[in-house]
Amino acid sequence: MTYNVWTRWPSPEALGREGISQPRRLLGWGVRLLVIGVLLWGAFNNHHVHVWQAVVAAVGVLVTAAVAWAFFRTTLAHRLRPSLGLVAVLLGAGAAARAGGFETPGLVIWCGCAVAALERLPLAAATPVTAFALTSYAVAVDDKWPTTVATTVGLALAGYVLRLDADARGSAQRLLAQERAARAAEAESAALAERARIAREIHDVLAHSLSAQLVHLEAARLLVERGADREQILERVVAARGMARDGLAETRQALSALRGELTPLEDFLGELLGAYGGAAEVTVSGERRPLPAEASQAVRRVAQEALTNVRKHAAGAKVQVRLDYGEHQVVLDVRDSGGTHGELAGVGGGYGLLGMRERAELLGGSLEAGPHEEGFAVTLKVPV
């Protein structure tokens, strides 16, 4: 059948109990108990009922309750044929009650079938069931026709209103489930992003520190091969040890950054250039302010990598560092005056600036690196 308003089942969320408040559940159970009470009162109110008729009536009430419960379960599972079969049994039970002299229980069963069919079945199936049940009620009842019409119309409207209310509750439940799933996915994404940031920080710290150590250890190896004096070799080994110590300090600083405990960026650049050993100058422009952790770390790592490259490719060159706080971005510019490429220029693999460029692009920024006049320039732009 075509999936439309006539053939569409109410959703499982609409037919289930999820989202129903406690007062409403109590009201529902009260209505059910009232209906059972009416059925029992109608069955045993007749003074001409014999014992065997009372037993049959009691069994009939229990069977009717069991069939109604089964009808609710099959509609919850969207099983059309069993649901129609069970509602037919209920309609037959109402007719049997009328034929056996139990008029009130029969009318109550027909009215309940009309309302429940509209609430829980597809409209294409509910409409004929409701029409049959209400027609049976109208024919059997002894009221005047305006009262009968008003009652049947009211029952039909009550069933349809219950259907609309169930659909609204089901939609709310689905939206709530989607929101929970979205929040769970967002939390998982945030956790993965945080793991990636931690991994990137650790990688950058180790790459910078180990690369610098490798430079000095490779120099020590070459000095040993050339038979250099002990002082030169020791100088390189001591420098490598200093790089290891600095790497440990940077690792601690990275962990502090992950906790949000960052030193001011200007102080960091001053300390970094103070340890450079050559002629260095820092210029800061714009309104100084704290930066987001990712942007601040990107500036720090690029500055470290740029100075490492100066040590490797232009040792002793004059370095100019400019940090500009713009309205929407921060710009770091590191330039050196150039120098002669040594025999250690190829040590380290050359992947540092590539990693910095990837980091900048992840933040929506850019990194440019290349020759400038007699030296080399690295420019980082990060939106903030």
C-alpha positions as CSV (number, residue, x, y, z in Angstrom):
1,M,0.0,0.0,0.0
2,T,1.1,3.6,-0.6
3,Y,2.7,5.1,2.5
4,N,0.3,8.0,3.3
5,V,-1.9,9.3,6.0
6,W,-4.5,6.5,5.5
7,T,-2.2,3.6,5.5
8,R,0.4,4.9,8.0
9,W,0.5,3.2,11.4
10,P,1.0,5.4,14.5
11,S,4.7,5.1,15.4
12,P,5.8,2.6,18.1
13,E,6.7,5.6,20.3
14,A,3.2,6.9,19.9
15,L,1.6,3.5,20.9
16,G,4.1,2.8,23.7
17,R,4.2,4.1,27.2
18,E,7.4,6.2,26.9
19,G,6.9,9.9,27.5
20,I,3.6,9.5,29.4
21,S,3.6,11.4,32.7
22,Q,2.8,9.7,35.9
23,P,-0.5,11.6,36.4
24,R,-1.6,10.6,33.0
25,R,-0.7,7.0,33.6
26,L,-2.8,7.1,36.8
27,L,-5.7,8.6,34.8
28,G,-5.4,5.9,32.2
29,W,-5.5,3.2,34.8
30,G,-8.5,4.9,36.4
31,V,-10.4,4.9,33.1
32,R,-9.6,1.2,32.6
33,L,-10.8,0.3,36.1
34,L,-13.9,2.4,35.5
35,V,-14.6,0.5,32.3
36,I,-14.1,-2.9,34.0
37,G,-16.4,-1.7,36.8
38,V,-19.1,-0.8,34.4
39,L,-18.8,-4.1,32.7
40,L,-19.0,-6.0,36.0
41,W,-21.9,-3.8,37.2
42,G,-23.8,-4.3,33.9
43,A,-23.2,-8.0,34.1
44,F,-24.4,-8.6,37.6
45,N,-26.9,-5.8,38.1
46,N,-29.7,-7.9,36.5
47,H,-31.6,-9.7,39.3
48,H,-32.6,-12.5,37.0
49,V,-29.1,-13.7,36.4
50,H,-28.5,-17.2,37.5
51,V,-25.3,-18.6,39.0
52,W,-24.2,-20.2,35.8
53,Q,-24.9,-16.9,33.9
54,A,-22.8,-15.0,36.4
55,V,-19.9,-17.5,35.9
56,V,-20.2,-17.1,32.2
57,A,-20.3,-13.3,32.5
58,A,-17.2,-13.2,34.7
59,V,-15.3,-15.5,32.3
60,G,-16.5,-13.3,29.4
61,V,-15.2,-10.1,31.2
62,L,-11.8,-11.8,31.7
63,V,-11.6,-13.1,28.1
64,T,-12.6,-9.7,26.8
65,A,-9.8,-8.0,28.9
66,A,-7.3,-10.6,27.6
67,V,-8.3,-10.0,24.0
68,A,-8.1,-6.2,24.5
69,W,-4.6,-6.6,25.9
70,A,-3.6,-8.8,22.9
71,F,-5.0,-6.1,20.6
72,F,-2.8,-3.5,22.2
73,R,0.3,-5.7,21.8
74,T,-0.4,-6.5,18.1
75,T,-1.0,-2.9,17.2
76,L,2.2,-2.0,19.0
77,A,4.0,-4.5,16.7
78,H,2.1,-3.1,13.6
79,R,0.5,-6.4,12.8
80,L,-2.6,-5.6,10.8
81,R,-4.3,-8.9,10.3
82,P,-4.0,-10.1,13.9
83,S,-5.2,-6.7,15.1
84,L,-8.3,-6.8,12.8
85,G,-9.0,-10.3,14.0
86,L,-8.8,-9.3,17.6
87,V,-11.0,-6.3,17.2
88,A,-13.5,-8.4,15.4
89,V,-13.5,-10.8,18.4
90,L,-14.2,-7.8,20.6
91,L,-17.0,-6.6,18.4
92,G,-18.4,-10.1,18.5
93,A,-18.1,-10.1,22.3
94,G,-20.1,-7.0,22.5
95,A,-22.8,-8.5,20.3
96,A,-22.8,-11.7,22.4
97,A,-23.2,-9.6,25.6
98,R,-26.2,-7.8,24.1
99,A,-27.7,-11.1,23.0
100,G,-27.2,-12.6,26.5
101,G,-29.1,-9.7,28.1
102,F,-26.0,-7.7,29.2
103,E,-26.8,-4.5,27.3
104,T,-24.5,-2.1,29.1
105,P,-21.3,-4.2,28.8
106,G,-22.1,-4.7,25.1
107,L,-22.4,-1.0,24.5
108,V,-19.2,-0.2,26.5
109,I,-17.3,-2.8,24.4
110,W,-18.5,-1.3,21.1
111,C,-17.6,2.2,22.2
112,G,-14.2,1.1,23.4
113,C,-13.5,-0.7,20.0
114,A,-14.5,2.5,18.1
115,V,-12.1,4.7,20.1
116,A,-9.2,2.2,20.3
117,A,-9.4,1.5,16.5
118,L,-9.1,5.2,15.7
119,E,-6.2,5.6,18.1
120,R,-4.1,2.6,17.2
121,L,-4.9,1.4,13.7
122,P,-4.2,2.9,10.3
123,L,-7.1,5.1,9.3
124,A,-7.9,2.9,6.3
125,A,-8.6,0.0,8.7
126,A,-9.8,2.1,11.6
127,T,-12.6,3.9,9.7
128,P,-14.7,0.9,8.8
129,V,-14.1,-0.7,12.3
130,T,-15.2,2.6,14.0
131,A,-18.2,3.0,11.7
132,F,-19.4,-0.5,12.3
133,A,-18.9,-0.2,16.1
134,L,-20.7,3.2,16.3
135,T,-23.5,2.1,14.0
136,S,-24.1,-1.0,16.2
137,Y,-24.2,1.3,19.2
138,A,-26.6,3.8,17.5
139,V,-28.9,1.0,16.5
140,A,-28.9,-0.7,19.9
141,V,-29.2,2.3,22.2
142,D,-32.6,3.6,23.2
143,D,-31.7,7.3,23.4
144,K,-33.2,10.0,21.1
145,W,-31.5,10.4,17.9
146,P,-29.9,13.9,18.6
147,T,-28.3,12.4,21.7
148,T,-27.2,9.3,19.8
149,V,-25.7,11.4,17.1
150,A,-23.9,13.6,19.6
151,T,-22.5,10.6,21.4
152,T,-21.3,8.8,18.3
153,V,-19.6,12.0,16.9
154,G,-18.1,12.6,20.3
155,L,-16.6,9.1,20.5
156,A,-15.2,9.4,17.0
157,L,-13.6,12.8,17.8
158,A,-12.3,11.4,21.1
159,G,-10.6,8.5,19.3
160,Y,-9.1,10.9,16.7
161,V,-7.9,13.3,19.3
162,L,-6.2,10.5,21.2
163,R,-4.5,9.5,17.9
164,L,-3.2,13.0,17.3
165,D,-2.0,13.3,20.9
166,A,-0.2,9.9,20.6
167,D,1.4,11.0,17.3
168,A,2.6,14.3,18.9
169,R,4.0,12.3,21.9
170,G,5.7,9.9,19.5
171,S,7.3,12.7,17.5
172,A,8.6,14.3,20.7
173,Q,10.1,11.0,21.7
174,R,11.8,10.6,18.4
175,L,13.2,14.1,18.5
176,L,14.4,13.5,22.1
177,A,16.1,10.3,20.9
178,Q,17.7,12.1,18.0
179,E,18.9,14.9,20.3
180,R,20.5,12.4,22.7
181,A,22.2,10.6,19.8
182,A,23.4,14.0,18.5
183,R,24.8,14.9,21.9
184,A,26.5,11.5,22.2
185,A,28.0,11.9,18.8
186,E,29.1,15.5,19.7
187,A,30.7,14.3,22.9
188,E,32.5,11.5,21.0
189,S,33.7,13.9,18.4
190,A,35.0,16.3,21.0
191,A,36.8,13.5,22.8
192,L,38.4,12.4,19.5
193,A,39.4,16.0,18.7
194,E,40.9,16.3,22.1
195,R,42.9,13.1,21.7
196,A,44.1,14.3,18.3
197,R,45.2,17.6,19.9
198,I,47.1,15.8,22.6
199,A,48.7,13.5,20.1
200,R,49.7,16.5,17.9
201,E,51.2,18.3,20.9
202,I,53.2,15.3,22.0
203,H,54.4,14.7,18.4
204,D,55.4,18.3,17.9
205,V,57.3,18.5,21.1
206,L,59.2,15.3,20.5
207,A,59.8,16.1,16.9
208,H,61.3,19.4,17.7
209,S,63.4,18.2,20.7
210,L,64.6,15.0,19.0
211,S,65.4,16.8,15.8
212,A,67.6,19.3,17.7
213,Q,69.3,16.6,19.6
214,L,70.0,14.7,16.4
215,V,71.7,17.7,14.9
216,H,74.2,17.9,17.8
217,L,74.7,14.1,18.0
218,E,75.3,13.9,14.3
219,A,77.8,16.7,14.6
220,A,79.5,14.9,17.4
221,R,79.7,11.8,15.3
222,L,81.3,13.7,12.4
223,L,83.8,15.3,14.8
224,V,84.8,11.9,16.1
225,E,85.3,10.6,12.6
226,R,87.5,13.5,11.7
227,G,89.5,13.2,14.8
228,A,88.5,16.5,16.4
229,D,89.7,17.4,19.9
230,R,87.8,16.3,23.0
231,E,86.5,19.8,23.7
232,Q,84.7,20.1,20.4
233,I,83.1,16.7,20.8
234,L,82.1,17.4,24.4
235,E,80.6,20.7,23.4
236,R,78.2,18.9,21.0
237,V,77.3,16.2,23.5
238,V,76.6,18.9,26.2
239,A,74.4,20.7,23.7
240,A,72.5,17.5,22.9
241,R,72.0,17.1,26.7
242,G,70.7,20.6,26.9
243,M,68.3,19.9,24.1
244,A,67.0,16.8,25.9
245,R,66.5,19.0,29.0
246,D,64.7,21.6,27.0
247,G,62.6,18.9,25.4
248,L,61.5,17.7,28.8
249,A,60.6,21.2,29.8
250,E,58.6,21.7,26.6
251,T,56.8,18.4,27.3
252,R,55.8,19.7,30.7
253,Q,54.8,23.0,29.1
254,A,52.7,21.1,26.6
255,L,50.9,19.2,29.4
256,S,50.3,22.5,31.1
257,A,48.9,23.9,27.9
258,L,46.5,21.0,27.6
259,R,45.3,21.9,31.1
260,G,44.9,25.5,30.0
261,E,47.9,26.7,32.0
262,L,49.8,28.7,29.4
263,T,52.5,31.4,30.0
264,P,52.0,34.7,28.1
265,L,53.0,34.3,24.5
266,E,55.4,37.3,24.6
267,D,57.2,35.8,27.6
268,F,57.6,32.5,25.8
269,L,59.0,34.1,22.7
270,G,61.4,36.1,24.8
271,E,62.7,33.0,26.6
272,L,62.9,31.1,23.3
273,L,65.0,33.8,21.6
274,G,67.1,34.2,24.8
275,A,68.2,30.6,24.5
276,Y,68.9,31.0,20.8
277,G,72.4,32.3,21.4
278,G,72.6,34.6,18.4
279,A,71.4,38.1,17.6
280,A,67.6,38.1,18.0
281,E,64.9,40.8,18.2
282,V,61.2,40.5,19.1
283,T,58.6,43.0,18.1
284,V,55.0,42.8,19.3
285,S,52.2,45.0,17.9
286,G,48.5,45.2,18.3
287,E,46.4,44.8,21.5
288,R,47.9,42.0,23.5
289,R,45.3,39.5,24.8
290,P,45.1,35.8,25.7
291,L,44.6,33.5,22.7
292,P,42.7,30.2,22.4
293,A,44.9,27.3,23.4
294,E,45.1,25.8,19.9
295,A,46.1,29.2,18.3
296,S,48.6,29.9,21.1
297,Q,50.2,26.5,20.7
298,A,50.4,26.8,17.0
299,V,52.3,30.1,17.3
300,R,54.7,28.6,19.9
301,R,55.4,25.5,17.8
302,V,56.0,27.5,14.6
303,A,58.4,29.8,16.4
304,Q,60.3,26.8,17.8
305,E,60.5,25.1,14.4
306,A,61.6,28.2,12.7
307,L,64.5,28.8,15.2
308,T,65.5,25.1,14.9
309,N,65.8,25.6,11.1
310,V,67.9,28.7,11.6
311,R,70.3,26.7,13.8
312,K,70.5,23.9,11.2
313,H,70.8,26.0,8.1
314,A,72.1,29.5,9.1
315,A,73.7,29.1,12.5
316,G,74.5,32.5,14.1
317,A,72.3,34.4,11.7
318,K,70.4,37.5,12.9
319,V,66.7,36.6,13.6
320,Q,63.8,39.0,13.6
321,V,60.5,37.9,15.1
322,R,57.3,39.9,14.8
323,L,54.1,39.1,16.5
324,D,51.0,41.0,15.4
325,Y,47.7,40.8,17.3
326,G,45.1,41.7,14.6
327,E,41.4,42.1,15.2
328,H,40.5,38.7,13.6
329,Q,43.9,37.0,13.4
330,V,47.3,36.8,14.9
331,V,50.4,36.8,12.6
332,L,53.8,35.4,13.5
333,D,56.7,36.3,11.2
334,V,60.2,34.9,11.7
335,R,63.0,36.0,9.4
336,D,66.7,35.3,9.5
337,S,69.6,37.2,7.8
338,G,70.8,34.0,6.1
339,G,74.0,32.0,6.3
340,T,76.0,29.2,4.7
341,H,74.3,25.8,4.7
342,G,76.4,23.4,6.7
343,E,76.9,19.7,6.3
344,L,74.1,19.1,8.8
345,A,71.5,20.9,6.8
346,G,69.8,17.7,5.7
347,V,69.5,16.3,9.2
348,G,65.9,16.0,10.6
349,G,63.9,15.0,7.5
350,G,62.4,18.4,6.7
351,Y,58.9,17.5,7.9
352,G,58.6,20.2,10.7
353,L,57.2,23.0,8.6
354,L,54.9,20.6,6.8
355,G,53.4,19.6,10.1
356,M,53.1,23.3,11.1
357,R,51.3,24.0,7.9
358,E,48.9,21.2,8.5
359,R,48.3,22.5,12.0
360,A,47.6,26.0,10.7
361,E,45.2,24.7,8.1
362,L,43.3,22.7,10.7
363,L,42.7,26.0,12.5
364,G,41.6,27.8,9.4
365,G,44.9,29.7,9.0
366,S,47.9,29.4,6.7
367,L,51.7,29.1,6.9
368,E,54.1,30.4,4.2
369,A,57.8,29.5,4.3
370,G,60.5,30.3,1.7
371,P,63.5,32.4,0.8
372,H,63.4,36.1,1.6
373,E,66.2,38.5,0.5
374,E,69.4,36.9,1.8
375,G,67.7,34.6,4.4
376,F,64.5,32.7,5.0
377,A,61.1,33.7,6.2
378,V,58.3,31.9,7.9
379,T,54.9,33.5,8.3
380,L,52.0,32.1,10.2
381,K,48.4,33.5,10.2
382,V,45.9,32.0,12.6
383,P,42.3,33.3,13.0
384,V,41.3,34.1,16.6
